[in-house]
Structure formats: structure tokens, C-alpha cells
Amino acid sequence: MMNKHFLYSILLGLIIVSCGEKKTEKSITPIAVKVLNITQNNGVDGRSEKFPGIIKPIKTTNISFQVAGDITELPVSLGDYVKKGQLIAAIDPSLYQAQFNANKAQVNLAKENFERINNVFQKGSIAEIRMLEAKSNYEQAQSALNAASKNLNHTNLTAPFNGYISHKFMESGHVASPGMPVVELIDLSNVQAIISLSDQEVNHYKTGSEASIYVPTLNQTFSGTLTEIAVQSESRTPVYTAKITVNNPDFLLKPGMTCTNVIENTANKATTQNFKLPVDVVSLTNEGQNFVYVVNTKNNKAQRKIVEIGKLYNDGIEIKSGLTKGDKVIISGYHKLTNNTPVKILMQ
């Protein structure tokens, strides 16, 4: 009887120890983690790319005189807005006015001589050659007068279009020569964001594609259109220049401003959106596969998910597949995890 009691005591002890071990297994402390909810806001749009750029004017011209002379007027200043036809500068017109007057007198004399000889010719009293010579002299005098008139008009330099004076090369009192720039005029009603495309990117874009231009200095985004793509790369580099045209009615965009440009990628018509994660949350298996940990919301355990990575950005890495909207990716505490480790999500 005593042996039976002793045996029962041993069995009871084993049962208690066994229950204690099971209880210990169930009381594993969950790992505290922070998560990133996968939404559209942390995505990478597969149909667009970001490119740094700089704002430049579309229309720029150096304005110069077509005749030589001393500049007597230059009423514009750097940064002035001028309208088409407005006076920019003027040179001393006295020499050209004298030439015009002399040519006008020659025209009057040649005209009178031609009319007199032509009347005599009509009566048959003079040879035709005399009439033709008089006519030729009259026409030559008229041509010289027209040239003198143009030279006189060219003593005034006017704006060929509305724009801003962006540079002054001369001042009043300087001697101007034909073709020598006096001022630089730029039109800012429309500007262009100049970007560079690599040889791998240039065929992914087409003119006419929509684009958005973010200017950090203004903290504003503007809409534009991709209007030009170079067909030849820059010298010694596989880089192609592209231009995005932007309407600038308020003249907020100024040449030299830096910008970030997003253009539609015509080579990728997919409507699905990839996602972007911090680089360090993506790990590598022994087989060379990339994975992240997500929270299984049904049992609050870490679940390993194999993912396909894409491009590397300054603020993260692209996840091309393996995740869907609604996933909770573990972004802290992941180095303590294995598959099916209990986790506790910390409030952020």
C-alpha cells in the first residue's frame, strides 16, 4: 500500500512539473516593435520618376544696334519689365539724319529729271536710252533714300517682345557697334525646367507627357509638359537633355531656381503602385532572397515575407512585389525576430 502511495506521489509530481513547463511556454514575452502601415502615401508610382532640374527662360535675346554711334539714351535698368516696342536705347541720329536729307534731295532731283525727259520721250523728240538712264538714276536714288531711312530708324533700339532686362552690357555714353549687345532681354511668361536623362531612361519618355515641377524655394508645385528631348547625348557623357515647359503668368519662377521634376513614364503602363521602405528593414535569407517582417494581425506574430526590391532612393528602397496595402511592416525590433515570434505593436 505504501508503495502505491509513493508511486502516486511521483506521478503527481511529474504532472505538476509538466503543467509548469507548458505554462512557461505560453508566457513568452512578446517583442515590442514599431510598424509602418503600407498605404498609397508611402508608395512609389511606377509610372513616374523624379529628376532634379533648374529653371531657365525659353526666350532670351541680346539686343544690339544695326548701326554705329554714341549711345545718348539708355532709359532701362537691370530687372525692368519692358513691353514690345518700348525704347531700350538710342544713339546720336545727327549723322544718319544728314544722310537721309541728302538722299531725299537726290531723289527729288532725279524724279524731276526723269519726269522731264520722259515727257520729251513721249513726244518722240529724244532717244529711248536717255529716258531709261533717267529712270535708272531715279530708282537708284530712291533705293539710297530707303536705306538712309532704315539707318535713321535703327538709331532707336526697341524691345522685340515683352520681357525683363536681365543684363546690361553698355551704358549711356558708350560707343555702339553693329551687332554688339547692349542689353539682354528674357521672356518669363513661359519657362523651362532643364533636366538630364540617362541613356537607360531617355527612351522611357515622350514629348507631350505631363509633368509636375516642385520648387523648394517657393514651396510650390507647378504643372508642365515635356516638350523637348535631345536625340544626341552631351559630349563624352551618356546624358540627354530634356525640357519641361511651364506656364509662368505671375512670373514667380525665375531663371536659376532649382526644382524637382516628376514626369510620366510612358514605358510603364502598369496601374499598380510599388512601395518604398527604409533600406535597413530589408534583410537577406541564406538563399539570397530579400524579406521583411510583417505583423500577422490574427495572432500578433511576426511573419516573414519575401519581397522583390527595385530602385534605391535617398529616403528608402522600392519594393516591387511581395507587399500589399494594409500590411504592417515591422521597422524597429526586427533584428530580434524570427518567423512566428510574438510581437507587441508600440504606439507611434
Secondary structure as UniProt FT lines:
FT   HELIX           2..26
FT   STRAND          31..37
FT   HELIX           40..42
FT   STRAND          43..45
FT   TURN            46..47
FT   STRAND          48..64
FT   STRAND          69..73
FT   TURN            78..79
FT   STRAND          81..82
FT   TURN            84..85
FT   STRAND          87..91
FT   HELIX           94..122
FT   TURN            123..124
FT   HELIX           128..153
FT   TURN            154..155
FT   STRAND          156..158
FT   STRAND          163..168
FT   TURN            172..173
FT   STRAND          175..176
FT   TURN            178..179
FT   STRAND          181..198
FT   TURN            199..201
FT   HELIX           202..204
FT   TURN            207..208
FT   STRAND          210..215
FT   TURN            216..219
FT   STRAND          220..229
FT   TURN            235..236
FT   STRAND          239..247
FT   TURN            249..250
FT   TURN            255..256
FT   STRAND          258..264
FT   TURN            266..267
FT   STRAND          273..277
FT   HELIX           279..281
FT   STRAND          283..284
FT   TURN            286..287
FT   STRAND          290..296
FT   TURN            297..300
FT   STRAND          301..313
FT   TURN            314..315
FT   STRAND          316..321
FT   TURN            325..326
FT   STRAND          328..332
FT   HELIX           334..336
FT   TURN            339..340
FT   STRAND          342..345
//
